[in-house]
């Protein structure tokens, strides 16, 4: 059985290294990448 099939079947999960990577990436994305849009959006009336 392929790994994707095992994951979809719930018989295998994500490792801590992968989960830590995803957590760090999401945190960085929200705090830095998304935050960079705030001035532009605010200047166009988005609050």
Secondary structure by P-SEA (a helix, b strand, c coil): ccaaaaaaaccccccaaaaaaaaaaaaaaaacccccaaaaaaaaccc
